[in-house]
Amino acid sequence: MRVSHQEFRTGLTYDDVLLVPKYSEIKSRKDVSTTTKFSRNISMSIPIVSANMDTVTESSMAIALARLGGIGVIHRFLPVADQVAEVSKVKRSEGIVIEDPITLLPDRTVGEALEVIRKHDIGGIVVLYADRRVAGLVTRRDIHLEEDLSVKISEVMTPLGNLITAQKGVTMEQAKELLRKNKIEKLPILERDGRLAGLITSKDIVKRRQFPMATKDAKGRLRVAAAIGVKGDYMHRAEKLLEVDVDALVVDIAHGHSANAIDTVKEIRRRLGQVDVVAGNVATSRGTSDLIKAGADAVKVGVGSGSICITRIVTGVGVPQLTAIIDSANAAAENDIPVIADGGVRNPGDVTKSLAAGASTVMIGSLFAGTEESPGPTILREGVRYKLTRGMASLEASIDRKVRDSNGASSKNGLVEEVVEESVPEGVEGLIPYKGKVEEVVRQLVGGLRSGMSYCGAKTITELQRGAEFLRMSEAGLKESRPHDIEKVV
Ligand code: XMP
């Protein structure tokens, strides 16, 4: 059947619509709950996810976001061991009891201990004999002024005899009291036979108080997701990520409504059943339900919506983001599966609109790329600080991947030429003004959402979705929505 004009639907996006205010009994923004689900088994206090882009999410971003109540998705454009290390840093950053703390043998040197401390960004290391009995504890303070790096740890550590420890089964209250009374930072937990059972740190206890909304697993560790592809080493990558207890795998390809993506989701489900699998990206109800049928625990929605995307321009394909969310969320709701609205969020109000349209969370790329926690240095240009962001399908990202995969086997110039000849980029690279800590950007996004919900009379995200009334805006309406008829000072 050929196309006819009558069949054209209108695709809408954030700037095309507004939410109509509703009667509200909410007295304060604080009375609103932003609790939501990232995936079937992962709940969060705020609906914010950081994008699996190499200029957005590695461990630093994932830790910051999980502490605030969201979650980060570590990108997949790095060797398996490096991605696993990033996930591991998040999982190790805090916990009720660290069950497998970093340890060293007593005959290792101060130099090695300093290296381990630096690499894992920890304050100290439990020293164990080969049979895992505790020998002592060495802290950063014990060794950071040591000039002879070849000295054995056994000579500088606090030996077990002088160490405050607790037996397995100690309650959190008892542990806290031991840490407080003895003014210590680390409390090794011992089995009856003297082997190490775990470690409790005062830092973790303080963090729990400082970040009550944090997204955590049953062991009190921060949650983190990680992206995988659908080709090459994806299954090996997935297995390695699971070994360090990644909380969700995100099967992420540009066209998620494809046999490749569906088969990958099925395969992961079959082989690694216990982990939540998120799949995408799609932009239609059929794409969403096909991924759910394959076993997806959440579906990521957005084709060409990202700020660094040129997919729609280059390929002529895509769906404006609000329509994509409505269509996908309606299909997902039938199975009670959350939808992640990925890309295109430029203002806090877009978060309210996307959730009202049916999404459970929003994934943020460029808005976070300018923050301190995103990977990469800041760049100074004419006195202004910037950070770099780029589409994962941009020419620059493709070149970097090719150079990395060649492991120095070919010259960079040759590889650049190869990529330029072969590739049709669907993303761009650009500078984004430096914004400081991600916490401030999240505060603005969630603050806007809370106010938006209160304007809609909604105490929860479910109420927001049930009562949402959108109206379409004219060009004049959009103009009126922005600051107008004044000279902006900044
Ligand atoms: P924002 O608007 O938050 O969007 O920067 C982030 C999302 O953009 C997607 N992405 C791409 N899409 N070409 C595309 O068409 C690309 O090169 C590209 N890189 C990232 C991705 O879904 C991300 O989460």
Boltz pocket constraint, residues with backbone or C-beta under 6 A from the ligand:
constraints:
  - pocket:
      binder: B
      contacts: [[A, 51], [A, 52], [A, 53], [A, 281], [A, 302], [A, 303], [A, 304], [A, 305], [A, 306], [A, 307], [A, 308], [A, 309], [A, 310], [A, 311], [A, 312], [A, 342], [A, 343], [A, 344], [A, 345], [A, 363], [A, 364], [A, 365], [A, 366], [A, 367], [A, 390], [A, 391], [A, 392], [A, 393], [A, 394], [A, 426], [A, 427], [A, 428]]
      max_distance: 6.0
